[in-house]
Amino acid sequence: MTISLTDAKRYLRIPHSDDDAEITALIAAATAKAESYLGTKLNSQTAVRKFDKFGDLSLPAPLVSVNTITYVDSDGVSQTLYDTTSSPQVSSDVFQVVGLYTSGMDVNYKPYITLDDGQAWPSTKTQAEAVTVTVTAGYATVPENVKYAVLLLVNHLYENREASITGVSVEELPMGFHELLNVNRKWG
């Protein structure tokens, strides 16, 4: 979880456990909103991307590892190009991964897989989702500004439980949710 229930309750100043399920759901909703805005995964997780064919394959950031690459060959048979999860591992010198995340590095880019010099991609069947890439993406430790932005949104959602507000002037706070996240946002 991006932030713990305990941290959220401390921020909301809630001493009881009556609303724990609701606050947990709000943390998940705020985390999903932050991930959508940032274009990244916040917590380390497995992600699957499917492509119609090989080429430059865009992956989620921050990219920790590429775990498997499978494809449907031109005969319609499923093949494994790369697999670090099997024993023995299946490795490949056909491609290179650009933009693997290491702690503390700038993540304002989109990682991708590209063809290595002098190599050729295997032939795939002409069909939707012929290539499947499974990766691990997300921060080992979520940046503090992102955690605080999630807390701000949890607080807003907890305090404003209706779809609309009437009779009140509403204005977004300067240096609020979006501004805190812009530092880590994937642009372009």
C-alpha positions as CSV (number, residue, x, y, z in Angstrom):
1,M,0.0,0.0,0.0
2,T,1.3,3.5,-0.8
3,I,0.4,4.7,2.7
4,S,-0.6,2.6,5.7
5,L,-4.0,2.8,7.4
6,T,-2.3,3.9,10.5
7,D,-0.6,6.8,8.7
8,A,-3.8,7.8,7.0
9,K,-5.7,7.8,10.3
10,R,-3.0,9.8,12.0
11,Y,-3.2,12.4,9.2
12,L,-7.1,12.4,9.4
13,R,-6.9,12.6,13.2
14,I,-9.2,9.6,13.5
15,P,-8.7,7.7,16.8
16,H,-11.3,5.0,16.3
17,S,-11.5,2.0,13.9
18,D,-15.2,2.6,12.8
19,D,-14.1,3.9,9.4
20,D,-11.1,1.6,8.7
21,A,-12.7,-0.2,5.8
22,E,-13.7,3.1,4.2
23,I,-10.3,4.7,4.7
24,T,-8.6,1.6,3.3
25,A,-10.8,2.0,0.2
26,L,-10.0,5.7,0.0
27,I,-6.3,4.9,0.1
28,A,-6.7,2.5,-2.8
29,A,-8.7,5.1,-4.8
30,A,-6.3,7.9,-4.1
31,T,-3.3,5.6,-5.1
32,A,-5.1,4.7,-8.4
33,K,-5.7,8.4,-9.1
34,A,-2.0,9.2,-8.4
35,E,-0.8,6.3,-10.6
36,S,-3.1,7.5,-13.4
37,Y,-1.9,11.1,-13.2
38,L,1.7,10.1,-12.9
39,G,1.7,7.4,-15.6
40,T,3.6,5.1,-13.2
41,K,3.1,2.2,-10.8
42,L,3.6,3.3,-7.2
43,N,3.9,0.1,-5.3
44,S,6.1,-2.8,-6.6
45,Q,3.9,-5.1,-8.6
46,T,3.7,-7.4,-11.5
47,A,2.3,-5.8,-14.7
48,V,1.5,-7.4,-18.0
49,R,1.6,-5.6,-21.3
50,K,0.3,-7.0,-24.6
51,F,1.3,-5.9,-28.1
52,D,0.2,-6.9,-31.6
53,K,3.8,-7.4,-32.8
54,F,7.4,-6.8,-31.8
55,G,8.9,-3.3,-32.1
56,D,9.8,-0.7,-29.5
57,L,7.6,-2.0,-26.6
58,S,6.6,0.6,-24.1
59,L,6.6,-0.5,-20.4
60,P,5.3,0.9,-17.1
61,A,7.6,3.0,-15.0
62,P,9.5,2.8,-12.8
63,L,10.6,-0.5,-14.4
64,V,12.4,-2.8,-12.0
65,S,12.7,-5.9,-14.2
66,V,11.5,-7.7,-17.3
67,N,10.4,-11.2,-16.2
68,T,9.0,-12.9,-19.3
69,I,8.5,-12.2,-23.0
70,T,6.3,-14.7,-24.9
71,Y,4.8,-14.5,-28.4
72,V,2.6,-16.4,-30.8
73,D,4.7,-17.5,-33.7
74,S,3.6,-17.4,-37.4
75,D,2.3,-21.0,-37.0
76,G,0.1,-20.0,-34.1
77,V,2.3,-21.7,-31.4
78,S,3.1,-19.9,-28.2
79,Q,6.9,-19.4,-27.8
80,T,9.1,-18.0,-25.0
81,L,11.7,-15.5,-26.0
82,Y,12.8,-14.6,-22.4
83,D,12.0,-16.0,-19.0
84,T,13.8,-15.2,-15.7
85,T,11.2,-17.0,-13.7
86,S,11.8,-20.5,-15.1
87,S,14.5,-23.0,-14.2
88,P,16.6,-23.0,-16.3
89,Q,16.2,-19.4,-17.3
90,V,15.5,-18.6,-20.9
91,S,17.7,-15.7,-22.0
92,S,17.9,-13.7,-25.2
93,D,20.4,-11.4,-26.9
94,V,17.8,-10.2,-29.4
95,F,16.7,-7.1,-27.4
96,Q,17.8,-4.6,-24.8
97,V,15.8,-2.9,-22.0
98,V,16.1,0.9,-21.9
99,G,15.2,2.7,-18.7
100,L,15.5,0.1,-15.9
101,Y,14.9,2.0,-12.6
102,T,17.5,2.1,-9.9
103,S,16.8,3.9,-6.6
104,G,17.2,7.6,-6.7
105,M,17.3,8.0,-10.4
106,D,15.1,10.4,-12.4
107,V,12.0,8.5,-13.6
108,N,10.6,11.1,-16.0
109,Y,10.9,8.8,-19.0
110,K,9.1,5.8,-20.3
111,P,11.1,2.6,-20.3
112,Y,10.9,0.3,-23.3
113,I,12.3,-2.8,-25.0
114,T,14.1,-2.3,-28.3
115,L,15.8,-4.5,-30.8
116,D,19.5,-5.0,-30.2
117,D,22.0,-4.1,-33.0
118,G,22.3,-6.7,-35.7
119,Q,19.3,-8.7,-34.4
120,A,15.9,-9.5,-35.7
121,W,12.6,-10.1,-33.9
122,P,11.0,-13.5,-34.2
123,S,8.1,-13.7,-36.6
124,T,4.7,-13.4,-35.0
125,K,1.2,-14.4,-36.1
126,T,-0.8,-11.4,-37.4
127,Q,-3.2,-11.1,-34.5
128,A,-4.1,-8.9,-31.6
129,E,-1.9,-9.3,-28.5
130,A,0.6,-11.7,-30.2
131,V,3.4,-10.5,-27.8
132,T,3.1,-10.6,-24.0
133,V,5.6,-8.9,-21.7
134,T,5.5,-9.5,-17.9
135,V,7.4,-7.0,-15.8
136,T,7.9,-5.9,-12.2
137,A,7.3,-2.2,-11.9
138,G,6.9,0.3,-9.0
139,Y,8.9,1.9,-6.3
140,A,10.5,-0.1,-3.6
141,T,10.0,3.1,-1.5
142,V,7.3,5.5,-2.7
143,P,8.7,9.1,-2.7
144,E,7.5,11.3,0.2
145,N,5.9,13.9,-2.0
146,V,3.8,11.2,-3.7
147,K,2.8,9.8,-0.3
148,Y,1.7,13.3,0.9
149,A,-0.3,13.9,-2.3
150,V,-2.1,10.6,-1.7
151,L,-2.8,11.7,1.9
152,L,-4.2,15.0,0.7
153,L,-6.6,13.2,-1.6
154,V,-7.6,10.7,1.0
155,N,-8.4,13.6,3.4
156,H,-10.4,15.4,0.7
157,L,-12.4,12.3,-0.2
158,Y,-13.0,11.5,3.5
159,E,-14.2,15.0,4.3
160,N,-16.3,15.3,1.1
161,R,-18.2,12.1,0.8
162,E,-20.8,13.4,-1.7
163,A,-20.5,13.7,-5.5
164,S,-21.0,17.5,-5.3
165,I,-20.8,20.4,-2.8
166,T,-23.4,23.1,-2.7
167,G,-23.2,26.6,-1.1
168,V,-19.4,26.5,-0.7
169,S,-16.7,28.2,-2.8
170,V,-14.2,25.5,-3.8
171,E,-10.7,26.2,-5.0
172,E,-7.8,23.8,-5.5
173,L,-5.0,24.5,-3.1
174,P,-1.8,25.8,-4.6
175,M,1.0,23.3,-4.1
176,G,-1.7,20.6,-3.7
177,F,-2.2,17.1,-5.1
178,H,-1.2,17.8,-8.7
179,E,1.8,20.1,-7.9
180,L,3.2,17.5,-5.5
181,L,3.0,14.8,-8.2
182,N,4.3,16.9,-11.1
183,V,7.9,16.2,-10.0
184,N,7.4,12.5,-10.7
185,R,5.0,12.7,-13.6
186,K,5.8,11.0,-16.9
187,W,5.4,13.7,-19.6
188,G,4.9,13.0,-23.3
